[in-house]
Amino acid sequence: MTDAEPTGANEKKPAASAREIKALAHPLRLRILRLCGLHELTNKQLADRLGQDPGTVLYHVRQLLSAGFLEAADVRAGESGALEKPYRSTGRSWNLDAALRDAGPGGPLAPIEAFREELSEAGPDALTSLSRFVLHLSEQDTEDLVGRIGAVLDEYTGSDRQRAGRPAYGGIFVLHRSPD
């Protein structure tokens, strides 16, 4: 994503509020969102899956609940018959192109760190495609590229519920200015 004003499909997404930016500025919260986007999971299930202390996960779950990214699902009976309180992603999304800069030094890198952890957990055989590139772009070229890729991603994410029974794939699109 870029700091430029987005064009195309990203224009439909509202800008994130300060609370929403803060909620998304931590890699663990982004991993919780991804997992709860795939399955309704309890705090204990999340802690086990993420290798984290349940108290730590609960703190992050509460931050996501407060910002509207997670919601409580219906209480259910667990394997032992005890009642469980699972959470699920609300599916809300915002345009974060420039917003995460406002979250502090780790904000812009939180999605990348979360993705790195997810890819590491999945293992090298899970990698389906990787493109590494350098492009020389004008500001207009940059806006066009981000808009076109955003439109394709929005097309797929907008219709994803129709493919719910198929294998899940994760991905990330990052475009950054070269430091050179």
N, C-alpha and C positions, 0 to 999 in steps of 0.2 A: 504494500500500500504506500501511497505517497502523501506528502504534505500538500500537494496541489488540490484545488477544488475538484472533487470527483465529477466525472461525467457518466452518462449512461445509467446502468441499473443501480449503482450505489446511491443515486440521488433520492431514491424512495425511502432510504433508511434515515431515521432521525438522528441528529447528533446526540451523543451520549451525555448524560448529566454528570456532575462531579462524583456523585455516589456510584453511578454505573461505571465510570472510568476507574474509580478506586477498586470496585469489586472485580474488575477484569484485569487489574494490574499485577496479579499474582499467578505464577505458573500452576500452582496446586489448584487454585479455583478454576482455571481453564480446563485442567484435567478432570475435575469433578463434573464440570458442565458437559464435557465430551462424553463421559461415562453415563451420566444421567440422561443424555440425549439418545443413547442407545438402549438403555434399560432403566427401569425403576429400581433404585438401589437404596438400601438403608445406610445409615451412618456407619455401622459396623462393616457392611459389605464394601463400602467405599474405602474405609480405613484398611481393611485386609487387602483389597485390590491395589491400593496405592502404597502399601507398606508404611503407613503413618499411624500415629497414636490417634485413637478415636476422639479424644478431646480436641486435638489440633484440627481434625477433619470437621468436627462439629462447629468449631469457630468459623471455619471457611464456609461451611454450608449455611450458617446463619447470615453471613455477609451476602451470599448469593440470594438467599431468600429475601432479605431486606431490600436488595436492589431489583428484585423481580425476575431474576434469571432462573431461579429454581422455585418449585412449588411442591407442597406435600401431595403425594398420591394417596389413594385410598388405603386405609389400614388393612393389613392382611395377616393371615396366620402363617408363621414361619414353619420351618421343617420340624421344630420341636413342639409346635402348637402354640407357642407364645405369639402375642401380637407384635407386628413389626410396622414401623412407620417409614415407608420408602419415599424417596424424592425423585422428581423428574424435571427435566429441563422444560422451561416454558417456550423455548424456541425463539425468544425475542432476539433481535439483532439490531445493532446500531452501526453507524459509520464511525469507525475509530481511526481513520487515516491520520489525523493530526491530534486527536484527543488524548491518546496515551502519553504523549509528551508531557501533558499536564499532571500526570500521575507520579512524577518523580523519576529518578534515574533508571529504575528497573522497569518502569511502565512499558516503554516501547519494545523491550526485549522479552516481556513475559510470554506473549504468544509463541515466540521462537523457542524459548526455553521449554515451555510445555510441549511443543511439537517434538523437540529433540528428545525429551524424556519418553514420549509416547513411541517414537520411532525406535529408540533404544530398547524399550520394553518389547516391542513387536519383533525385533531381531532383523538381521540383514536379509533374510529370505522374504520378508514382507514388503520390501521396496519394489514397487511396480514401475515407477518412472522417476527419473531425476534429470533435470536440465540445469546446467550451470552456464551462465552467459554473461557477456559484457556488451552493452549496446550504447551507441552514441545517439542521444535523443535530445530534441528540443523540448521545451516545456509543453508545446502542443502535441508532439509525438508521445510524450510521457502520459499526458491526459488521455490521449486516444488509446494507447496500449492498456492502461489501467481500466478504462471504460469498457473496452472490448472483452478483456479477460473477465472483468466483473460481470458483464452481461452473460457470458457462458456459465460462470459459476452460479449466478443467480437463477439461470434456467434450470440447472441441475438441482440446486438446493431447494428451489421452489416446488419441484415435483418429486422430491425424495421420498415422501410418505408413500407414494405409489410403488416404490421399490423396496419397501421395508423388509421383505423376506429374503433379500439378496445379501451377499457379504458386504460388510461395511468397510469403507476406505476413508482414510484421513488424508488431509493435504493442507498445504499452506502456500500462499502466493505472497512473495515479498519482493519488492523492488526498492533498491536503495541507491543513493548517490555514492559513487566510488570516492574513497578518500584521496585518491591520486590526483 
